């Protein structure tokens, strides 16, 4: 099964969270923050959303930084994804 986003939506998959701090302290799953860096898995077509023309600037494979609590989390075929609006993406990583 695949996820095909509509309009200005983007499907992302989070990059693994840090399990240790820079000083070497191992973090439990509860202490780890939700990762804000993700990889784009699928991109909607854009178009007119709420009366405004939306051009999609991200593409599949881009690494992005998202708002901390943005999007809706979805689990499909044992994988966890988030679906969010392109406007919830803060930056791309090059």
PDB file of N, CA, C and O in Angstrom:
ATOM      1  N   UNK A   1       0.829  -1.180   0.000  1.00  0.00           N
ATOM      2  CA  UNK A   1       0.000   0.000   0.000  1.00  0.00           C
ATOM      3  C   UNK A   1       0.879   1.252   0.000  1.00  0.00           C
ATOM      4  O   UNK A   1       1.945   1.255   0.616  1.00  0.00           O
ATOM      5  N   UNK A   2       0.453   2.294  -0.670  1.00  0.00           N
ATOM      6  CA  UNK A   2       1.194   3.552  -0.674  1.00  0.00           C
ATOM      7  C   UNK A   2       0.273   4.690  -0.247  1.00  0.00           C
ATOM      8  O   UNK A   2      -0.950   4.594  -0.342  1.00  0.00           O
ATOM      9  N   UNK A   3       0.886   5.757   0.220  1.00  0.00           N
ATOM     10  CA  UNK A   3       0.141   6.949   0.624  1.00  0.00           C
ATOM     11  C   UNK A   3       0.332   7.992  -0.466  1.00  0.00           C
ATOM     12  O   UNK A   3       1.461   8.311  -0.836  1.00  0.00           O
ATOM     13  N   UNK A   4      -0.779   8.526  -0.981  1.00  0.00           N
ATOM     14  CA  UNK A   4      -0.729   9.568  -2.000  1.00  0.00           C
ATOM     15  C   UNK A   4      -1.379  10.825  -1.419  1.00  0.00           C
ATOM     16  O   UNK A   4      -2.603  10.894  -1.311  1.00  0.00           O
ATOM     17  N   UNK A   5      -0.564  11.825  -1.041  1.00  0.00           N
ATOM     18  CA  UNK A   5      -1.127  13.037  -0.425  1.00  0.00           C
ATOM     19  C   UNK A   5      -1.895  13.897  -1.425  1.00  0.00           C
ATOM     20  O   UNK A   5      -1.615  13.879  -2.624  1.00  0.00           O
ATOM     21  N   UNK A   6      -2.854  14.642  -0.920  1.00  0.00           N
ATOM     22  CA  UNK A   6      -3.662  15.526  -1.738  1.00  0.00           C
ATOM     23  C   UNK A   6      -3.244  16.976  -1.522  1.00  0.00           C
ATOM     24  O   UNK A   6      -2.672  17.327  -0.489  1.00  0.00           O
ATOM     25  N   UNK A   7      -3.537  17.802  -2.506  1.00  0.00           N
ATOM     26  CA  UNK A   7      -3.312  19.257  -2.447  1.00  0.00           C
ATOM     27  C   UNK A   7      -1.900  19.614  -1.985  1.00  0.00           C
ATOM     28  O   UNK A   7      -0.922  19.194  -2.603  1.00  0.00           O
ATOM     29  N   UNK A   8      -1.787  20.392  -0.894  1.00  0.00           N
ATOM     30  CA  UNK A   8      -0.473  20.873  -0.440  1.00  0.00           C
ATOM     31  C   UNK A   8       0.101  20.003   0.671  1.00  0.00           C
ATOM     32  O   UNK A   8       0.922  20.475   1.458  1.00  0.00           O
ATOM     33  N   UNK A   9      -0.311  18.755   0.749  1.00  0.00           N
ATOM     34  CA  UNK A   9       0.157  17.850   1.796  1.00  0.00           C
ATOM     35  C   UNK A   9       1.451  17.144   1.377  1.00  0.00           C
ATOM     36  O   UNK A   9       1.717  16.942   0.192  1.00  0.00           O
ATOM     37  N   UNK A  10       2.248  16.774   2.396  1.00  0.00           N
ATOM     38  CA  UNK A  10       3.520  16.087   2.196  1.00  0.00           C
ATOM     39  C   UNK A  10       3.569  14.923   3.183  1.00  0.00           C
ATOM     40  O   UNK A  10       3.187  15.080   4.343  1.00  0.00           O
ATOM     41  N   UNK A  11       4.034  13.759   2.733  1.00  0.00           N
ATOM     42  CA  UNK A  11       4.220  12.608   3.614  1.00  0.00           C
ATOM     43  C   UNK A  11       5.703  12.510   3.934  1.00  0.00           C
ATOM     44  O   UNK A  11       6.541  12.500   3.032  1.00  0.00           O
ATOM     45  N   UNK A  12       6.029  12.438   5.232  1.00  0.00           N
ATOM     46  CA  UNK A  12       7.433  12.364   5.648  1.00  0.00           C
ATOM     47  C   UNK A  12       7.646  11.165   6.562  1.00  0.00           C
ATOM     48  O   UNK A  12       6.711  10.669   7.192  1.00  0.00           O
ATOM     49  N   UNK A  13       8.877  10.715   6.621  1.00  0.00           N
ATOM     50  CA  UNK A  13       9.276   9.655   7.534  1.00  0.00           C
ATOM     51  C   UNK A  13      10.414  10.201   8.375  1.00  0.00           C
ATOM     52  O   UNK A  13      11.425  10.661   7.844  1.00  0.00           O
ATOM     53  N   UNK A  14      10.247  10.149   9.679  1.00  0.00           N
ATOM     54  CA  UNK A  14      11.242  10.715  10.587  1.00  0.00           C
ATOM     55  C   UNK A  14      12.558   9.963  10.521  1.00  0.00           C
ATOM     56  O   UNK A  14      12.592   8.742  10.366  1.00  0.00           O
ATOM     57  N   UNK A  15      13.645  10.721  10.643  1.00  0.00           N
ATOM     58  CA  UNK A  15      14.974  10.145  10.753  1.00  0.00           C
ATOM     59  C   UNK A  15      15.128   9.679  12.191  1.00  0.00           C
ATOM     60  O   UNK A  15      14.574  10.304  13.096  1.00  0.00           O
ATOM     61  N   UNK A  16      15.856   8.614  12.426  1.00  0.00           N
ATOM     62  CA  UNK A  16      15.999   8.037  13.770  1.00  0.00           C
ATOM     63  C   UNK A  16      16.420   9.091  14.786  1.00  0.00           C
ATOM     64  O   UNK A  16      17.272   9.935  14.511  1.00  0.00           O
ATOM     65  N   UNK A  17      15.807   9.026  15.959  1.00  0.00           N
ATOM     66  CA  UNK A  17      16.110   9.976  17.039  1.00  0.00           C
ATOM     67  C   UNK A  17      17.452   9.635  17.663  1.00  0.00           C
ATOM     68  O   UNK A  17      17.895   8.487  17.646  1.00  0.00           O
ATOM     69  N   UNK A  18      18.083  10.653  18.211  1.00  0.00           N
ATOM     70  CA  UNK A  18      19.349  10.446  18.914  1.00  0.00           C
ATOM     71  C   UNK A  18      19.108   9.598  20.161  1.00  0.00           C
ATOM     72  O   UNK A  18      18.192   9.872  20.936  1.00  0.00           O
ATOM     73  N   UNK A  19      19.923   8.581  20.348  1.00  0.00           N
ATOM     74  CA  UNK A  19      19.778   7.717  21.515  1.00  0.00           C
ATOM     75  C   UNK A  19      20.768   8.057  22.620  1.00  0.00           C
ATOM     76  O   UNK A  19      20.630   7.590  23.750  1.00  0.00           O
ATOM     77  N   UNK A  20      21.770   8.874  22.291  1.00  0.00           N
ATOM     78  CA  UNK A  20      22.730   9.305  23.309  1.00  0.00           C
ATOM     79  C   UNK A  20      22.953  10.805  23.164  1.00  0.00           C
ATOM     80  O   UNK A  20      22.807  11.368  22.079  1.00  0.00           O
ATOM     81  N   UNK A  21      23.306  11.433  24.267  1.00  0.00           N
ATOM     82  CA  UNK A  21      23.623  12.856  24.224  1.00  0.00           C
ATOM     83  C   UNK A  21      25.058  13.018  23.753  1.00  0.00           C
ATOM     84  O   UNK A  21      25.785  12.034  23.622  1.00  0.00           O
ATOM     85  N   UNK A  22      25.471  14.251  23.497  1.00  0.00           N
ATOM     86  CA  UNK A  22      26.854  14.508  23.076  1.00  0.00           C
ATOM     87  C   UNK A  22      27.864  14.085  24.130  1.00  0.00           C
ATOM     88  O   UNK A  22      29.003  13.745  23.811  1.00  0.00           O
ATOM     89  N   UNK A  23      27.440  14.107  25.381  1.00  0.00           N
ATOM     90  CA  UNK A  23      28.350  13.709  26.462  1.00  0.00           C
ATOM     91  C   UNK A  23      28.330  12.203  26.721  1.00  0.00           C
ATOM     92  O   UNK A  23      29.051  11.722  27.595  1.00  0.00           O
ATOM     93  N   UNK A  24      27.502  11.442  25.963  1.00  0.00           N
ATOM     94  CA  UNK A  24      27.512   9.996  26.074  1.00  0.00           C
ATOM     95  C   UNK A  24      26.427   9.398  26.944  1.00  0.00           C
ATOM     96  O   UNK A  24      26.419   8.186  27.158  1.00  0.00           O
ATOM     97  N   UNK A  25      25.513  10.205  27.450  1.00  0.00           N
ATOM     98  CA  UNK A  25      24.422   9.685  28.280  1.00  0.00           C
ATOM     99  C   UNK A  25      23.390   9.024  27.367  1.00  0.00           C
ATOM    100  O   UNK A  25      22.938   9.625  26.392  1.00  0.00           O
ATOM    101  N   UNK A  26      23.021   7.783  27.692  1.00  0.00           N
ATOM    102  CA  UNK A  26      22.034   7.049  26.895  1.00  0.00           C
ATOM    103  C   UNK A  26      20.633   7.463  27.342  1.00  0.00           C
ATOM    104  O   UNK A  26      20.318   7.450  28.532  1.00  0.00           O
ATOM    105  N   UNK A  27      19.792   7.835  26.359  1.00  0.00           N
ATOM    106  CA  UNK A  27      18.431   8.290  26.660  1.00  0.00           C
ATOM    107  C   UNK A  27      17.441   7.142  26.505  1.00  0.00           C
ATOM    108  O   UNK A  27      17.570   6.330  25.589  1.00  0.00           O
ATOM    109  N   UNK A  28      16.457   7.071  27.394  1.00  0.00           N
ATOM    110  CA  UNK A  28      15.380   6.097  27.246  1.00  0.00           C
ATOM    111  C   UNK A  28      14.431   6.599  26.167  1.00  0.00           C
ATOM    112  O   UNK A  28      14.485   7.768  25.786  1.00  0.00           O
ATOM    113  N   UNK A  29      13.572   5.732  25.678  1.00  0.00           N
ATOM    114  CA  UNK A  29      12.615   6.119  24.635  1.00  0.00           C
ATOM    115  C   UNK A  29      11.724   7.263  25.095  1.00  0.00           C
ATOM    116  O   UNK A  29      11.384   8.135  24.296  1.00  0.00           O
ATOM    117  N   UNK A  30      11.341   7.276  26.365  1.00  0.00           N
ATOM    118  CA  UNK A  30      10.476   8.333  26.889  1.00  0.00           C
ATOM    119  C   UNK A  30      11.185   9.677  26.958  1.00  0.00           C
ATOM    120  O   UNK A  30      10.534  10.718  26.856  1.00  0.00           O
ATOM    121  N   UNK A  31      12.497   9.680  27.126  1.00  0.00           N
ATOM    122  CA  UNK A  31      13.257  10.921  27.263  1.00  0.00           C
ATOM    123  C   UNK A  31      13.656  11.512  25.910  1.00  0.00           C
ATOM    124  O   UNK A  31      14.074  12.667  25.839  1.00  0.00           O
ATOM    125  N   UNK A  32      13.530  10.730  24.844  1.00  0.00           N
ATOM    126  CA  UNK A  32      13.928  11.220  23.528  1.00  0.00           C
ATOM    127  C   UNK A  32      12.869  12.170  22.987  1.00  0.00           C
ATOM    128  O   UNK A  32      11.669  11.941  23.141  1.00  0.00           O
ATOM    129  N   UNK A  33      13.331  13.230  22.358  1.00  0.00           N
ATOM    130  CA  UNK A  33      12.406  14.171  21.747  1.00  0.00           C
ATOM    131  C   UNK A  33      11.974  13.649  20.388  1.00  0.00           C
ATOM    132  O   UNK A  33      12.684  12.872  19.750  1.00  0.00           O
ATOM    133  N   UNK A  34      10.796  14.089  19.955  1.00  0.00           N
ATOM    134  CA  UNK A  34      10.332  13.736  18.621  1.00  0.00           C
ATOM    135  C   UNK A  34      11.298  14.367  17.615  1.00  0.00           C
ATOM    136  O   UNK A  34      11.559  15.568  17.686  1.00  0.00           O
ATOM    137  N   UNK A  35      11.830  13.576  16.680  1.00  0.00           N
ATOM    138  CA  UNK A  35      12.780  14.147  15.733  1.00  0.00           C
ATOM    139  C   UNK A  35      12.107  15.185  14.828  1.00  0.00           C
ATOM    140  O   UNK A  35      10.965  15.010  14.404  1.00  0.00           O
ATOM    141  N   UNK A  36      12.825  16.246  14.549  1.00  0.00           N
ATOM    142  CA  UNK A  36      12.301  17.288  13.678  1.00  0.00           C
ATOM    143  C   UNK A  36      12.884  17.182  12.272  1.00  0.00           C
ATOM    144  O   UNK A  36      12.485  17.924  11.375  1.00  0.00           O
ATOM    145  N   UNK A  37      13.820  16.269  12.083  1.00  0.00           N
ATOM    146  CA  UNK A  37      14.409  16.061  10.768  1.00  0.00           C
ATOM    147  C   UNK A  37      13.768  14.827  10.167  1.00  0.00           C
ATOM    148  O   UNK A  37      13.677  13.784  10.815  1.00  0.00           O
ATOM    149  N   UNK A  38      13.319  14.950   8.912  1.00  0.00           N
ATOM    150  CA  UNK A  38      12.620  13.849   8.257  1.00  0.00           C
ATOM    151  C   UNK A  38      12.961  13.818   6.773  1.00  0.00           C
ATOM    152  O   UNK A  38      13.523  14.763   6.217  1.00  0.00           O
ATOM    153  N   UNK A  39      12.603  12.706   6.156  1.00  0.00           N
ATOM    154  CA  UNK A  39      12.792  12.557   4.717  1.00  0.00           C
ATOM    155  C   UNK A  39      11.426  12.568   4.053  1.00  0.00           C
ATOM    156  O   UNK A  39      10.493  11.929   4.539  1.00  0.00           O
ATOM    157  N   UNK A  40      11.302  13.291   2.945  1.00  0.00           N
ATOM    158  CA  UNK A  40      10.046  13.380   2.219  1.00  0.00           C
ATOM    159  C   UNK A  40       9.842  12.079   1.445  1.00  0.00           C
ATOM    160  O   UNK A  40      10.712  11.646   0.688  1.00  0.00           O
ATOM    161  N   UNK A  41       8.665  11.459   1.650  1.00  0.00           N
ATOM    162  CA  UNK A  41       8.335  10.188   1.008  1.00  0.00           C
ATOM    163  C   UNK A  41       7.388  10.393  -0.172  1.00  0.00           C
ATOM    164  O   UNK A  41       7.496   9.693  -1.179  1.00  0.00           O
ATOM    165  N   UNK A  42       6.460  11.347  -0.057  1.00  0.00           N
ATOM    166  CA  UNK A  42       5.501  11.631  -1.122  1.00  0.00           C
ATOM    167  C   UNK A  42       5.080  13.095  -1.028  1.00  0.00           C
ATOM    168  O   UNK A  42       5.066  13.680   0.055  1.00  0.00           O
ATOM    169  N   UNK A  43       4.738  13.675  -2.172  1.00  0.00           N
ATOM    170  CA  UNK A  43       4.358  15.085  -2.245  1.00  0.00           C
ATOM    171  C   UNK A  43       3.064  15.206  -3.042  1.00  0.00           C
ATOM    172  O   UNK A  43       2.918  14.596  -4.101  1.00  0.00           O
ATOM    173  N   UNK A  44       2.128  15.998  -2.524  1.00  0.00           N
ATOM    174  CA  UNK A  44       0.882  16.257  -3.240  1.00  0.00           C
ATOM    175  C   UNK A  44       1.121  17.158  -4.448  1.00  0.00           C
ATOM    176  O   UNK A  44       2.211  17.706  -4.609  1.00  0.00           O
ATOM    177  N   UNK A  45       0.104  17.311  -5.295  1.00  0.00           N
ATOM    178  CA  UNK A  45       0.261  18.072  -6.524  1.00  0.00           C
ATOM    179  C   UNK A  45       0.255  19.596  -6.357  1.00  0.00           C
ATOM    180  O   UNK A  45       0.604  20.312  -7.296  1.00  0.00           O
ATOM    181  N   UNK A  46      -0.128  20.096  -5.201  1.00  0.00           N
ATOM    182  CA  UNK A  46      -0.234  21.551  -5.024  1.00  0.00           C
ATOM    183  C   UNK A  46      -1.557  22.013  -5.591  1.00  0.00           C
ATOM    184  O   UNK A  46      -2.578  21.353  -5.399  1.00  0.00           O
ATOM    185  N   UNK A  47      -1.557  23.141  -6.290  1.00  0.00           N
ATOM    186  CA  UNK A  47      -2.792  23.659  -6.880  1.00  0.00           C
ATOM    187  C   UNK A  47      -3.380  24.767  -6.044  1.00  0.00           C
ATOM    188  O   UNK A  47      -2.669  25.418  -5.279  1.00  0.00           O
ATOM    189  N   UNK A  48      -4.689  24.990  -6.183  1.00  0.00           N
ATOM    190  CA  UNK A  48      -5.368  26.049  -5.454  1.00  0.00           C
ATOM    191  C   UNK A  48      -5.860  25.492  -4.114  1.00  0.00           C
ATOM    192  O   UNK A  48      -6.655  24.553  -4.071  1.00  0.00           O
ATOM    193  N   UNK A  49      -5.372  26.085  -3.028  1.00  0.00           N
ATOM    194  CA  UNK A  49      -5.767  25.684  -1.683  1.00  0.00           C
ATOM    195  C   UNK A  49      -6.247  26.928  -0.952  1.00  0.00           C
ATOM    196  O   UNK A  49      -5.509  27.907  -0.836  1.00  0.00           O
ATOM    197  N   UNK A  50      -7.472  26.895  -0.462  1.00  0.00           N
ATOM    198  CA  UNK A  50      -8.077  28.035   0.241  1.00  0.00           C
ATOM    199  C   UNK A  50      -8.014  29.310  -0.596  1.00  0.00           C
ATOM    200  O   UNK A  50      -7.798  30.393  -0.054  1.00  0.00           O
ATOM    201  N   UNK A  51      -8.201  29.192  -1.901  1.00  0.00           N
ATOM    202  CA  UNK A  51      -8.212  30.347  -2.790  1.00  0.00           C
ATOM    203  C   UNK A  51      -6.846  30.866  -3.202  1.00  0.00           C
ATOM    204  O   UNK A  51      -6.761  31.854  -3.931  1.00  0.00           O
ATOM    205  N   UNK A  52      -5.777  30.224  -2.751  1.00  0.00           N
ATOM    206  CA  UNK A  52      -4.420  30.652  -3.101  1.00  0.00           C
ATOM    207  C   UNK A  52      -3.707  29.565  -3.887  1.00  0.00           C
ATOM    208  O   UNK A  52      -3.855  28.379  -3.591  1.00  0.00           O
ATOM    209  N   UNK A  53      -2.942  29.965  -4.879  1.00  0.00           N
ATOM    210  CA  UNK A  53      -2.147  29.021  -5.668  1.00  0.00           C
ATOM    211  C   UNK A  53      -0.967  28.538  -4.823  1.00  0.00           C
ATOM    212  O   UNK A  53      -0.208  29.352  -4.298  1.00  0.00           O
ATOM    213  N   UNK A  54      -0.808  27.217  -4.689  1.00  0.00           N
ATOM    214  CA  UNK A  54       0.285  26.648  -3.911  1.00  0.00           C
ATOM    215  C   UNK A  54       1.220  25.893  -4.852  1.00  0.00           C
ATOM    216  O   UNK A  54       0.805  24.978  -5.564  1.00  0.00           O
ATOM    217  N   UNK A  55       2.485  26.294  -4.840  1.00  0.00           N
ATOM    218  CA  UNK A  55       3.523  25.618  -5.616  1.00  0.00           C
ATOM    219  C   UNK A  55       4.306  24.750  -4.647  1.00  0.00           C
ATOM    220  O   UNK A  55       4.715  25.220  -3.585  1.00  0.00           O
ATOM    221  N   UNK A  56       4.517  23.498  -4.998  1.00  0.00           N
ATOM    222  CA  UNK A  56       5.236  22.578  -4.121  1.00  0.00           C
ATOM    223  C   UNK A  56       6.738  22.764  -4.340  1.00  0.00           C
ATOM    224  O   UNK A  56       7.241  22.616  -5.454  1.00  0.00           O
ATOM    225  N   UNK A  57       7.443  23.090  -3.254  1.00  0.00           N
ATOM    226  CA  UNK A  57       8.879  23.347  -3.319  1.00  0.00           C
ATOM    227  C   UNK A  57       9.710  22.144  -2.898  1.00  0.00           C
ATOM    228  O   UNK A  57      10.899  22.080  -3.209  1.00  0.00           O
ATOM    229  N   UNK A  58       9.110  21.199  -2.203  1.00  0.00           N
ATOM    230  CA  UNK A  58       9.855  20.013  -1.779  1.00  0.00           C
ATOM    231  C   UNK A  58       9.590  18.875  -2.752  1.00  0.00           C
ATOM    232  O   UNK A  58       8.574  18.858  -3.446  1.00  0.00           O
ATOM    233  N   UNK A  59      10.523  17.919  -2.792  1.00  0.00           N
ATOM    234  CA  UNK A  59      10.348  16.758  -3.657  1.00  0.00           C
ATOM    235  C   UNK A  59      10.717  15.501  -2.885  1.00  0.00           C
ATOM    236  O   UNK A  59      11.341  15.578  -1.826  1.00  0.00           O
ATOM    237  N   UNK A  60      10.340  14.364  -3.402  1.00  0.00           N
ATOM    238  CA  UNK A  60      10.628  13.091  -2.757  1.00  0.00           C
ATOM    239  C   UNK A  60      12.137  12.936  -2.584  1.00  0.00           C
ATOM    240  O   UNK A  60      12.905  13.182  -3.514  1.00  0.00           O
ATOM    241  N   UNK A  61      12.549  12.531  -1.398  1.00  0.00           N
ATOM    242  CA  UNK A  61      13.965  12.338  -1.097  1.00  0.00           C
ATOM    243  C   UNK A  61      14.608  13.499  -0.371  1.00  0.00           C
ATOM    244  O   UNK A  61      15.693  13.343   0.191  1.00  0.00           O
ATOM    245  N   UNK A  62      13.962  14.674  -0.364  1.00  0.00           N
ATOM    246  CA  UNK A  62      14.503  15.831   0.364  1.00  0.00           C
ATOM    247  C   UNK A  62      14.530  15.548   1.858  1.00  0.00           C
ATOM    248  O   UNK A  62      13.633  14.889   2.386  1.00  0.00           O
ATOM    249  N   UNK A  63      15.552  16.043   2.537  1.00  0.00           N
ATOM    250  CA  UNK A  63      15.605  16.023   4.000  1.00  0.00           C
ATOM    251  C   UNK A  63      15.088  17.380   4.458  1.00  0.00           C
ATOM    252  O   UNK A  63      15.527  18.416   3.960  1.00  0.00           O
ATOM    253  N   UNK A  64      14.154  17.375   5.407  1.00  0.00           N
ATOM    254  CA  UNK A  64      13.512  18.615   5.834  1.00  0.00           C
ATOM    255  C   UNK A  64      13.482  18.726   7.354  1.00  0.00           C
ATOM    256  O   UNK A  64      13.612  17.734   8.071  1.00  0.00           O
ATOM    257  N   UNK A  65      13.310  19.951   7.822  1.00  0.00           N
ATOM    258  CA  UNK A  65      13.094  20.234   9.236  1.00  0.00           C
ATOM    259  C   UNK A  65      11.648  20.705   9.362  1.00  0.00           C
ATOM    260  O   UNK A  65      11.212  21.607   8.647  1.00  0.00           O
ATOM    261  N   UNK A  66      10.911  20.079  10.282  1.00  0.00           N
ATOM    262  CA  UNK A  66       9.497  20.396  10.427  1.00  0.00           C
ATOM    263  C   UNK A  66       9.221  21.058  11.772  1.00  0.00           C
ATOM    264  O   UNK A  66      10.055  21.034  12.677  1.00  0.00           O
ATOM    265  N   UNK A  67       8.043  21.643  11.883  1.00  0.00           N
ATOM    266  CA  UNK A  67       7.585  22.160  13.172  1.00  0.00           C
ATOM    267  C   UNK A  67       7.478  20.987  14.138  1.00  0.00           C
ATOM    268  O   UNK A  67       7.159  19.873  13.724  1.00  0.00           O
ATOM    269  N   UNK A  68       7.735  21.221  15.389  1.00  0.00           N
ATOM    270  CA  UNK A  68       7.836  20.144  16.382  1.00  0.00           C
ATOM    271  C   UNK A  68       6.595  19.259  16.477  1.00  0.00           C
ATOM    272  O   UNK A  68       6.724  18.036  16.534  1.00  0.00           O
ATOM    273  N   UNK A  69       5.415  19.837  16.496  1.00  0.00           N
ATOM    274  CA  UNK A  69       4.192  19.046  16.672  1.00  0.00           C
ATOM    275  C   UNK A  69       3.290  19.098  15.440  1.00  0.00           C
ATOM    276  O   UNK A  69       2.070  18.982  15.562  1.00  0.00           O
ATOM    277  N   UNK A  70       3.871  19.270  14.270  1.00  0.00           N
ATOM    278  CA  UNK A  70       3.100  19.395  13.039  1.00  0.00           C
ATOM    279  C   UNK A  70       2.652  18.034  12.514  1.00  0.00           C
ATOM    280  O   UNK A  70       3.313  17.019  12.736  1.00  0.00           O
ATOM    281  N   UNK A  71       1.541  18.031  11.829  1.00  0.00           N
ATOM    282  CA  UNK A  71       1.114  16.862  11.091  1.00  0.00           C
ATOM    283  C   UNK A  71       0.309  15.844  11.860  1.00  0.00           C
ATOM    284  O   UNK A  71       0.078  15.961  13.064  1.00  0.00           O
ATOM    285  N   UNK A  72      -0.108  14.837  11.111  1.00  0.00           N
ATOM    286  CA  UNK A  72      -0.872  13.720  11.641  1.00  0.00           C
ATOM    287  C   UNK A  72      -0.042  12.459  11.469  1.00  0.00           C
ATOM    288  O   UNK A  72       0.426  12.164  10.370  1.00  0.00           O
ATOM    289  N   UNK A  73       0.142  11.722  12.543  1.00  0.00           N
ATOM    290  CA  UNK A  73       0.945  10.506  12.478  1.00  0.00           C
ATOM    291  C   UNK A  73       0.091   9.344  11.991  1.00  0.00           C
ATOM    292  O   UNK A  73      -1.048   9.168  12.423  1.00  0.00           O
ATOM    293  N   UNK A  74       0.665   8.546  11.075  1.00  0.00           N
ATOM    294  CA  UNK A  74      -0.029   7.424  10.470  1.00  0.00           C
ATOM    295  C   UNK A  74       0.910   6.226  10.478  1.00  0.00           C
ATOM    296  O   UNK A  74       2.107   6.375  10.231  1.00  0.00           O
ATOM    297  N   UNK A  75       0.377   5.039  10.761  1.00  0.00           N
ATOM    298  CA  UNK A  75       1.177   3.818  10.718  1.00  0.00           C
ATOM    299  C   UNK A  75       0.636   2.958   9.580  1.00  0.00           C
ATOM    300  O   UNK A  75      -0.552   2.637   9.551  1.00  0.00           O
ATOM    301  N   UNK A  76       1.515   2.582   8.637  1.00  0.00           N
ATOM    302  CA  UNK A  76       1.111   1.806   7.473  1.00  0.00           C
ATOM    303  C   UNK A  76       2.165   0.748   7.205  1.00  0.00           C
ATOM    304  O   UNK A  76       3.345   1.068   7.064  1.00  0.00           O
ATOM    305  N   UNK A  77       1.755  -0.501   7.133  1.00  0.00           N
ATOM    306  CA  UNK A  77       2.668  -1.626   6.884  1.00  0.00           C
ATOM    307  C   UNK A  77       3.841  -1.639   7.864  1.00  0.00           C
ATOM    308  O   UNK A  77       4.969  -1.943   7.476  1.00  0.00           O
ATOM    309  N   UNK A  78       3.581  -1.312   9.130  1.00  0.00           N
ATOM    310  CA  UNK A  78       4.610  -1.346  10.157  1.00  0.00           C
ATOM    311  C   UNK A  78       5.539  -0.152  10.182  1.00  0.00           C
ATOM    312  O   UNK A  78       6.425  -0.089  11.034  1.00  0.00           O
ATOM    313  N   UNK A  79       5.369   0.791   9.283  1.00  0.00           N
ATOM    314  CA  UNK A  79       6.191   2.005   9.220  1.00  0.00           C
ATOM    315  C   UNK A  79       5.367   3.185   9.715  1.00  0.00           C
ATOM    316  O   UNK A  79       4.158   3.247   9.493  1.00  0.00           O
ATOM    317  N   UNK A  80       6.040   4.131  10.394  1.00  0.00           N
ATOM    318  CA  UNK A  80       5.356   5.328  10.878  1.00  0.00           C
ATOM    319  C   UNK A  80       5.670   6.517   9.981  1.00  0.00           C
ATOM    320  O   UNK A  80       6.833   6.790   9.680  1.00  0.00           O
ATOM    321  N   UNK A  81       4.631   7.219   9.557  1.00  0.00           N
ATOM    322  CA  UNK A  81       4.752   8.386   8.701  1.00  0.00           C
ATOM    323  C   UNK A  81       3.997   9.551   9.340  1.00  0.00           C
ATOM    324  O   UNK A  81       3.184   9.359  10.245  1.00  0.00           O
ATOM    325  N   UNK A  82       4.278  10.753   8.856  1.00  0.00           N
ATOM    326  CA  UNK A  82       3.498  11.930   9.232  1.00  0.00           C
ATOM    327  C   UNK A  82       3.021  12.596   7.952  1.00  0.00           C
ATOM    328  O   UNK A  82       3.757  12.685   6.970  1.00  0.00           O
ATOM    329  N   UNK A  83       1.786  13.060   7.977  1.00  0.00           N
ATOM    330  CA  UNK A  83       1.232  13.807   6.849  1.00  0.00           C
ATOM    331  C   UNK A  83       1.016  15.232   7.335  1.00  0.00           C
ATOM    332  O   UNK A  83       0.323  15.463   8.326  1.00  0.00           O
ATOM    333  N   UNK A  84       1.621  16.193   6.625  1.00  0.00           N
ATOM    334  CA  UNK A  84       1.518  17.583   7.042  1.00  0.00           C
ATOM    335  C   UNK A  84       1.450  18.494   5.832  1.00  0.00           C
ATOM    336  O   UNK A  84       1.729  18.078   4.708  1.00  0.00           O
ATOM    337  N   UNK A  85       1.081  19.728   6.073  1.00  0.00           N
ATOM    338  CA  UNK A  85       1.055  20.724   5.003  1.00  0.00           C
ATOM    339  C   UNK A  85       2.480  21.177   4.707  1.00  0.00           C
ATOM    340  O   UNK A  85       3.345  21.164   5.583  1.00  0.00           O
ATOM    341  N   UNK A  86       2.705  21.573   3.469  1.00  0.00           N
ATOM    342  CA  UNK A  86       4.027  22.067   3.096  1.00  0.00           C
ATOM    343  C   UNK A  86       4.418  23.267   3.962  1.00  0.00           C
ATOM    344  O   UNK A  86       5.601  23.467   4.238  1.00  0.00           O
ATOM    345  N   UNK A  87       3.449  24.057   4.388  1.00  0.00           N
ATOM    346  CA  UNK A  87       3.743  25.239   5.211  1.00  0.00           C
ATOM    347  C   UNK A  87       4.273  24.877   6.598  1.00  0.00           C
ATOM    348  O   UNK A  87       4.839  25.734   7.276  1.00  0.00           O
ATOM    349  N   UNK A  88       4.100  23.618   7.037  1.00  0.00           N
ATOM    350  CA  UNK A  88       4.652  23.169   8.312  1.00  0.00           C
ATOM    351  C   UNK A  88       6.116  22.766   8.205  1.00  0.00           C
ATOM    352  O   UNK A  88       6.757  22.467   9.212  1.00  0.00           O
ATOM    353  N   UNK A  89       6.644  22.759   6.988  1.00  0.00           N
ATOM    354  CA  UNK A  89       8.061  22.476   6.774  1.00  0.00           C
ATOM    355  C   UNK A  89       8.819  23.788   6.887  1.00  0.00           C
ATOM    356  O   UNK A  89       8.527  24.749   6.176  1.00  0.00           O
ATOM    357  N   UNK A  90       9.797  23.819   7.787  1.00  0.00           N
ATOM    358  CA  UNK A  90      10.524  25.056   8.057  1.00  0.00           C
ATOM    359  C   UNK A  90      11.707  25.266   7.117  1.00  0.00           C
ATOM    360  O   UNK A  90      12.008  26.399   6.740  1.00  0.00           O
ATOM    361  N   UNK A  91      12.389  24.163   6.733  1.00  0.00           N
ATOM    362  CA  UNK A  91      13.583  24.295   5.894  1.00  0.00           C
ATOM    363  C   UNK A  91      13.930  22.953   5.268  1.00  0.00           C
ATOM    364  O   UNK A  91      13.475  21.903   5.722  1.00  0.00           O
ATOM    365  N   UNK A  92      14.740  23.003   4.223  1.00  0.00           N
ATOM    366  CA  UNK A  92      15.305  21.781   3.645  1.00  0.00           C
ATOM    367  C   UNK A  92      16.779  21.719   4.038  1.00  0.00           C
ATOM    368  O   UNK A  92      17.417  22.747   4.265  1.00  0.00           O
ATOM    369  N   UNK A  93      17.303  20.511   4.112  1.00  0.00           N
ATOM    370  CA  UNK A  93      18.702  20.303   4.462  1.00  0.00           C
ATOM    371  C   UNK A  93      19.445  19.864   3.219  1.00  0.00           C
ATOM    372  O   UNK A  93      19.047  18.903   2.561  1.00  0.00           O
ATOM    373  N   UNK A  94      20.520  20.560   2.894  1.00  0.00           N
ATOM    374  CA  UNK A  94      21.297  20.217   1.689  1.00  0.00           C
ATOM    375  C   UNK A  94      22.626  19.638   2.061  1.00  0.00           C
ATOM    376  O   UNK A  94      23.415  19.291   1.182  1.00  0.00           O
TER     377      UNK A  94
END
